[in-house]
Amino acid sequence: MGVGGTAIQRIRYGLTGLAFVFLMVLIGTAVTSNEEKPPANEVTDIAETPSDPLAELGVAPGSGAENEAGPPAKR
């Protein structure tokens, strides 16, 4: 075998390594997702969370009223 066999072997080793890393991340995610959830009676205040943080900071391209006005009038 010449250079071609070595290149194929390196590609195979690389893909095997990527598959191994992917499986390890998948297993790690499955293990850490079983964390204890907060109690059901604990109230989280959703009303205080901003609906559009960019608009509150004033960096949005326009206000909600301008965007909801509809298409521009035909000339």
C-alpha positions as CSV (number, residue, x, y, z in Angstrom):
1,M,0.0,0.0,0.0
2,G,1.2,3.4,-0.8
3,V,0.0,6.9,0.2
4,G,-3.6,6.1,-0.6
5,G,-4.0,3.4,2.1
6,T,-2.4,5.6,4.7
7,A,-4.8,8.5,3.9
8,I,-7.8,6.2,4.1
9,Q,-6.6,4.9,7.4
10,R,-6.2,8.4,8.8
11,I,-9.7,9.4,7.7
12,R,-11.1,6.2,9.3
13,Y,-9.3,7.0,12.6
14,G,-10.5,10.6,12.5
15,L,-14.1,9.7,11.9
16,T,-13.9,7.0,14.6
17,G,-12.5,9.7,17.0
18,L,-15.3,12.1,16.1
19,A,-17.9,9.4,16.7
20,F,-16.4,8.6,20.1
21,V,-16.4,12.3,21.1
22,F,-20.0,12.7,19.9
23,L,-21.1,9.6,22.0
24,M,-19.3,10.9,25.0
25,V,-21.0,14.3,24.8
26,L,-24.3,12.6,24.2
27,I,-23.9,10.4,27.3
28,G,-22.7,13.4,29.4
29,T,-25.7,15.4,28.4
30,A,-28.0,12.6,29.3
31,V,-26.4,12.2,32.7
32,T,-26.5,15.9,33.6
33,S,-30.0,16.4,32.3
34,N,-31.4,14.3,35.2
35,E,-30.7,17.1,37.7
36,E,-33.3,17.9,40.4
37,K,-36.0,20.1,39.1
38,P,-37.4,23.0,41.2
39,P,-40.6,22.2,43.3
40,A,-43.9,22.7,41.5
41,N,-45.2,25.0,44.2
42,E,-42.3,27.5,43.7
43,V,-43.6,30.5,41.8
44,T,-41.5,32.1,39.1
45,D,-42.5,35.6,38.1
46,I,-42.7,35.4,34.3
47,A,-44.3,38.9,34.1
48,E,-41.0,40.5,35.2
49,T,-39.0,39.0,32.4
50,P,-38.8,41.3,29.4
51,S,-40.6,40.2,26.3
52,D,-38.2,42.0,23.9
53,P,-34.9,42.9,25.6
54,L,-33.6,44.8,22.6
55,A,-36.6,47.0,22.5
56,E,-36.3,47.8,26.2
57,L,-32.6,48.8,25.6
58,G,-33.7,51.0,22.7
59,V,-31.5,49.2,20.2
60,A,-34.4,47.6,18.2
61,P,-34.9,48.8,14.6
62,G,-38.3,50.1,15.5
63,S,-41.0,50.1,18.2
64,G,-43.7,47.5,18.2
65,A,-46.3,50.0,17.1
66,E,-44.4,50.8,14.0
67,N,-43.9,47.2,13.1
68,E,-47.6,46.3,13.7
69,A,-49.0,49.1,11.5
70,G,-49.1,46.8,8.5
71,P,-47.8,47.2,5.0
72,P,-47.1,50.7,3.6
73,A,-49.9,52.4,1.7
74,K,-49.8,52.1,-2.1
75,R,-49.0,55.2,-4.0
